[in-house]
Amino acid sequence: MDYATLLQILDSTLRLATPLLLACLAGLFSERSGIFDIGLEGKMLMAAMCTGAVAALSGSVWIGVLAGIGGAMIFALIHGLASITFRGNQLISGVALNFVASGITVLAAQALFRQGGRTPPLSGAARFNPIDLPLADSLAGVPALGPFYAEVISGHTALVYIALLCVPLSWWVLFRTRFGLRLRAVGENPASVDTAGISVIRLRYAAVIVTGLLCGLAGAYMAAGLQAGFGREMTAGRGYIALAALIFAKWRPWAALQATLLFGFLQALALRPDVIERALHFPIPTPALDALPYILTVIVLAGFVGRATPPRAGGEPYVKER
């Protein structure tokens, strides 16, 4: 593989890993508070539809992003209501939201645009455009590092850089703030947090809201950054891959970045079957390459990458002792 091809694959890796990273960080906040959220897929799908629809109608991508965040937030609050207030089964609630999102997004898009459950193609100010970082053109001629900066680091949309900034921000919030300490404590031992006079319900709802925000950004990027509009089932299982990456990362922000980049790299390789064929000297069916991220998901969930211990109070509704 020549260096130019490698740079193209790494560029695709970063683009494809962005929605996974945002969704993985969303699950990180939720599960650190003790709320298992298998409904990341549904929130991303809802956000993608809201973003694509509102951006197409308004002509502004940022209004579309706000609509996407709002759609994901509504689903997040429904999950919080079912899991926290009514103490329902968190897994069933998440799966139900995924099914609802799968149907309601297509129904809404069809009702609005009559294009088979899709939104019109986004262009101009209705979608994100690449951003050239400072000195990208000037440094392009520098051997090795110059092309890497110009072609891999520079030239992405705003949400790619926002997603990367969310990694150190999430680490700082979780491990260097009082809120993060309390959030992690709620996921491990909510009774001790309650005994200290801190509201378990309020903290868990705060985590659910952060989850909705990050899933909203992930879905908005899918519709207005990675693609140009909403399409039926466009998330294609990325919410489940993000959950696998979260387990792979053992619920840590920096490890989440590494895990999602790995999944993104496999997705990027699937787009370049010629590279795989040249490296292995025999052809590989394209469906087999497309299945690589999902195969890794099964491997991670089966526990072949090492034992991952979730927060001890995860999935358990908290009942205040009287």
C-alpha positions in Angstrom: 0.0 0.0 0.0 1.5 3.4 -1.0 1.4 6.4 1.3 -1.2 8.2 -0.8 -3.6 5.3 -0.5 -3.0 5.0 3.2 -3.8 8.7 3.7 -7.1 8.2 1.8 -8.0 5.3 4.0 -7.1 7.3 7.2 -9.2 10.2 6.0 -12.2 7.9 5.5 -11.5 6.3 8.9 -11.8 9.7 10.7 -15.0 10.5 8.8 -16.6 7.1 9.4 -15.5 7.0 13.1 -17.1 10.3 14.0 -20.8 9.1 14.4 -19.5 6.1 16.3 -17.4 8.2 18.6 -20.3 10.6 19.4 -22.7 7.7 20.0 -20.0 5.9 22.1 -19.5 8.9 24.3 -23.3 9.2 24.6 -23.5 5.6 25.9 -20.5 6.3 28.2 -22.3 9.0 30.1 -25.5 7.0 30.3 -24.0 3.8 31.4 -21.6 5.4 33.9 -24.7 6.7 35.7 -26.2 3.2 35.8 -28.6 3.5 32.8 -28.0 1.0 30.1 -29.0 2.5 26.8 -29.4 0.1 23.9 -31.5 2.8 22.2 -28.5 4.8 20.8 -29.4 3.5 17.3 -33.0 4.9 17.6 -31.8 8.3 18.9 -29.3 8.6 16.1 -31.9 7.7 13.5 -34.4 10.2 14.9 -31.8 12.9 15.0 -30.8 12.2 11.4 -34.4 12.5 10.2 -35.0 15.7 12.1 -31.8 17.2 10.8 -32.3 16.3 7.2 -35.9 17.4 7.2 -35.4 20.7 9.0 -32.2 21.6 7.1 -34.0 20.9 3.8 -37.0 23.1 4.8 -35.0 25.9 6.4 -31.9 25.9 4.2 -29.7 26.1 7.3 -27.6 23.2 8.6 -27.3 24.6 12.1 -31.1 24.9 12.5 -31.2 21.3 11.3 -28.6 20.3 13.9 -30.7 21.9 16.7 -33.8 20.0 15.4 -31.7 16.8 15.4 -30.6 17.3 19.0 -34.2 18.1 19.9 -35.4 14.8 18.4 -32.8 12.8 20.1 -33.4 14.6 23.4 -37.1 13.7 23.3 -36.2 10.0 22.8 -33.6 10.2 25.6 -36.2 11.7 28.0 -38.7 9.0 27.1 -36.0 6.4 27.9 -35.3 8.2 31.2 -39.0 8.4 32.1 -39.3 4.6 31.5 -36.1 3.6 33.2 -35.7 6.1 36.0 -39.1 7.4 36.9 -41.2 4.3 36.3 -38.2 1.9 37.0 -38.9 -0.2 33.8 -36.6 -2.6 32.1 -33.9 -0.5 30.5 -33.0 -2.9 27.7 -36.7 -3.3 26.7 -37.1 0.4 26.7 -34.1 0.9 24.5 -35.2 -1.8 22.0 -38.7 -0.3 21.9 -37.3 3.1 21.0 -35.2 1.6 18.2 -38.3 0.1 16.7 -40.3 3.3 17.1 -37.5 5.3 15.4 -37.3 2.9 12.6 -40.9 3.4 11.7 -41.6 7.0 12.6 -38.7 8.4 10.8 -39.7 6.9 7.5 -43.3 7.8 8.1 -42.5 11.5 8.9 -40.1 11.9 6.0 -42.7 10.4 3.6 -45.4 12.7 4.9 -43.3 15.7 4.5 -41.5 15.1 1.2 -43.2 12.2 -0.6 -39.9 10.8 -1.7 -40.1 7.2 -0.5 -39.2 8.0 3.1 -36.2 10.1 2.2 -35.5 13.8 2.5 -34.4 15.9 -0.5 -30.6 16.0 -1.1 -29.0 18.7 1.0 -26.6 21.2 -0.6 -25.0 24.6 0.1 -25.8 26.1 3.5 -28.2 23.1 4.3 -25.3 20.7 4.9 -21.8 20.9 6.4 -18.9 21.9 4.2 -15.3 20.9 4.7 -13.1 23.2 6.8 -9.5 23.8 5.7 -7.3 24.2 8.8 -4.6 26.9 9.0 -1.4 26.3 6.9 -2.9 23.1 5.3 -1.8 24.2 1.8 1.5 25.6 3.0 2.5 22.4 4.8 1.3 20.0 2.1 4.8 19.9 0.6 6.5 18.8 3.8 7.5 15.2 3.5 5.3 12.7 5.4 3.8 15.0 8.0 2.6 17.7 5.5 0.3 15.4 3.5 -0.9 13.8 6.7 -2.0 17.2 8.1 -3.4 18.4 4.8 -5.3 15.3 3.8 -6.2 13.5 7.0 -6.4 16.2 9.7 -7.6 19.1 7.6 -10.6 19.2 5.3 -13.3 17.7 7.6 -16.6 19.2 8.6 -17.2 21.0 11.9 -18.8 18.1 13.7 -15.7 15.9 13.1 -13.6 18.4 15.1 -16.4 18.8 17.7 -16.4 15.0 18.2 -12.7 14.9 18.7 -12.9 17.8 21.2 -15.6 15.9 23.1 -13.1 13.2 24.0 -10.9 15.3 26.3 -14.0 17.2 27.5 -15.7 14.0 28.5 -12.6 12.8 30.3 -12.3 16.1 32.2 -16.0 16.1 33.1 -16.1 12.5 34.3 -12.7 12.4 36.1 -11.9 16.0 37.1 -15.2 17.5 38.2 -17.6 17.0 41.1 -20.4 16.3 38.7 -18.4 13.5 37.1 -17.4 12.0 40.5 -21.0 11.9 41.5 -22.1 10.5 38.2 -19.7 7.6 38.4 -20.7 7.0 42.0 -24.3 6.7 41.0 -23.4 4.0 38.5 -21.5 2.1 41.2 -23.5 2.6 44.4 -26.5 4.9 44.2 -27.5 4.2 47.8 -24.3 5.8 49.1 -24.9 8.8 46.9 -28.5 9.1 48.1 -27.3 8.8 51.7 -25.0 11.8 51.1 -28.0 13.9 50.2 -27.5 13.9 46.5 -30.4 13.2 44.2 -29.9 10.0 42.2 -32.8 10.7 39.9 -31.4 14.2 39.0 -28.0 12.9 38.2 -29.3 10.1 36.1 -31.6 12.4 34.2 -28.6 14.7 33.6 -26.7 11.8 32.1 -29.7 10.9 29.9 -29.8 14.5 28.7 -26.1 14.4 27.8 -26.7 11.2 26.0 -29.5 12.8 23.9 -27.2 15.7 23.1 -24.4 13.6 21.8 -26.7 11.2 19.9 -28.3 14.3 18.3 -24.9 15.4 17.1 -24.1 11.9 15.8 -27.4 11.7 13.8 -26.9 15.3 12.5 -23.5 14.4 11.2 -24.9 11.3 9.5 -27.5 13.4 7.6 -25.7 16.6 7.0 -22.0 15.7 7.1 -21.3 12.1 6.1 -24.2 12.0 3.7 -26.5 14.7 2.1 -29.9 14.0 3.6 -31.8 11.4 5.5 -32.5 7.9 4.1 -34.3 4.9 5.5 -32.3 3.0 8.2 -29.3 5.1 7.3 -27.6 4.5 10.7 -27.2 0.9 9.6 -26.4 -0.5 13.0 -24.0 2.1 14.1 -25.7 2.5 17.5 -24.9 -1.2 18.2 -21.4 -0.8 17.0 -20.9 2.1 19.3 -22.1 0.0 22.2 -19.6 -2.7 21.3 -16.9 0.0 21.1 -17.9 1.2 24.5 -17.5 -2.3 26.0 -14.2 -2.6 24.1 -13.1 0.7 25.6 -14.1 -0.4 29.1 -16.2 2.7 29.6 -13.2 5.2 29.3 -13.2 8.2 26.9 -9.7 8.0 25.5 -10.1 4.2 24.9 -13.5 5.0 23.3 -11.6 7.1 20.7 -9.2 4.3 19.9 -12.0 1.7 19.7 -14.2 3.8 17.4 -11.2 4.6 15.1 -10.6 0.8 14.9 -14.2 0.3 13.8 -14.0 3.2 11.4 -10.8 1.8 9.9 -12.5 -1.5 9.2 -15.4 0.4 7.5 -12.9 2.4 5.5 -11.2 -0.8 4.3 -14.5 -2.1 3.2 -14.7 0.8 0.8 -11.4 -0.1 -0.7 -11.5 -3.8 -1.7 -8.7 -3.3 -4.2 -6.3 -2.5 -1.3 -7.2 -5.7 0.5 -6.9 -7.8 -2.7 -3.4 -6.4 -3.5 -2.3 -7.1 0.1 -3.6 -10.6 0.3 -3.1 -11.5 -3.4 -6.6 -13.0 -3.8 -10.1 -11.4 -4.2 -12.4 -11.0 -1.3 -16.2 -10.6 -1.8 -17.4 -7.1 -1.1 -20.2 -8.3 1.4 -17.4 -10.0 3.4 -15.6 -6.7 3.7 -18.8 -4.9 4.6 -19.3 -7.4 7.5 -15.9 -6.7 9.1 -17.2 -4.1 11.6 -20.1 -6.3 12.6 -17.9 -9.4 13.0 -15.7 -7.3 15.3 -18.8 -6.3 17.2 -19.7 -9.9 17.8 -16.1 -10.7 18.9 -16.2 -7.8 21.4 -19.6 -8.7 22.8 -18.6 -12.3 23.1 -15.8 -11.3 25.4 -12.8 -12.4 23.3 -11.0 -9.0 23.8 -10.8 -9.3 27.6 -13.2 -9.1 30.4 -15.0 -5.7 30.6 -16.8 -5.0 33.9 -19.7 -2.5 33.6 -20.7 -0.2 36.4 -22.1 -2.3 39.2 -25.5 -0.6 39.4 -25.9 -0.6 35.7 -29.4 -1.7 34.5 -30.8 -1.7 38.0 -33.6 0.9 38.8 -32.9 2.7 42.1 -35.6 2.4 44.8 -35.1 4.9 47.6 -35.0 3.2 51.0 -37.4 4.7 53.6 
